[in-house]
Amino acid sequence: MENKILIVDDERMVIMQVSEWLAAQGYQYNFVSKPRLLMKKIEAEAFDLILLDINMPDIDGITLLTQLKNHERYRHIPVIMMTGDANDQTLANCFKYGVEDYVTKPIHELVLMARVNSAITRQRYLKKNLEQQQLLTARLQELEHKETLLVEQKEALEKAVNYITESIDYAQNIQQALLFSANQLQHLLPESFVLLQPLDIVSGDFYWCAEVKQVQDSKTVLAAVDCTGHGVPGAFMSLIANACLDQLIKWQKMVDPAAILTQLHQLILNALRQNETANQDGMEMSICVIDAQTQQLEFAGARSPLVYIQENEVHLVKGDITPIGGSWGEERRSFISHQIPLKTSTTFYLFSDGYLDQFGGKNNKKFLKSQFIEVLQKVHTCPLDEQKTILEKRLQQWMQTGNTFNEPVAQTDDILVIGFRV
């Protein structure tokens, strides 16, 4: 084993005995018999665990423990206390100040080594996580340098990277801060709803909307996005996609949905260096541009369709078969826009594949697109908030009867459904 352990005890016999046990288990070790030398020792050498006696002259073990845990550089080192005074108050103070574990004197080899092995295993796991986080931080910083030609996008990505690299634990807060709320969507499209149900704490599915003001008019842009993966990997992709959409639509004022998808694909391809690596991450997306002045909706999809119901007739507009991101060897990936006249009140639906691919029902099968469209056809005349409630209840019922034991089926993917009426 490469782990190194420091023994801090004023009793030479204890140091000799514990050293022998550690060596037998393959651990490297060193010792300090004078407690005042502890801080100098850990400044000079790196240790993965400290075995610390409580009752020592000059400075007691609890005081040293407090100094360690208050020190930014050394607070991560786990400490096992060694004590002949195992009363409740002493042990309570040890755990109060952050001790990992304790052993009582006289020390028994099996007990000590079991607790040492447990502490080292946990420390090794924490180190591995820290290394992975550092690698991720380095990767994100590398992405920043690859975006030199897109100054505005680079600034937006830097902001996202700065938040992300602070801690992955804040990923959910970051994603929620960047995503649009249902209130914002309803401000642009008063008759609308969003059903967003992440599989994990954070989601690879998200929606994006904005009003693009031009010289003579303004247009409303709405997109439903399904990034590869879910949870943290999907959330990272959603941050990149969100920044790219800001770049293309808010800043460059692009309002051609097919052109937006084409340019977005190129941004993702460059950002992830997909022509150089085996990375194939990306997203499926449907995007609508609503022009109230010309009474027309324009749609384009990357492996994602649009369903709309007009005069009680259901229409399914398929998107292109290629996604956003991933190198397929083609010279240029392009998409097709579809024009839909808004001659009468029309209800539109954008969605990821999460609802359709959810397992459930008596035979534990996927919900599928055909059944989903049947539900939309039944509810499309209802108020939009009622439609959302019906879709949520229908999905819950489907998942409640998903196996022979009549137990709920686990959600299989992020779920996103957007409905709006114009």
Order of alpha helices (4+ residues) and beta strands (2+ residues): beta-alpha-beta-alpha-beta-alpha-beta-alpha-beta-alpha-alpha-alpha-alpha-beta-beta-beta-alpha-alpha-beta-beta-beta-beta-beta-beta-beta-beta-alpha-alpha-beta
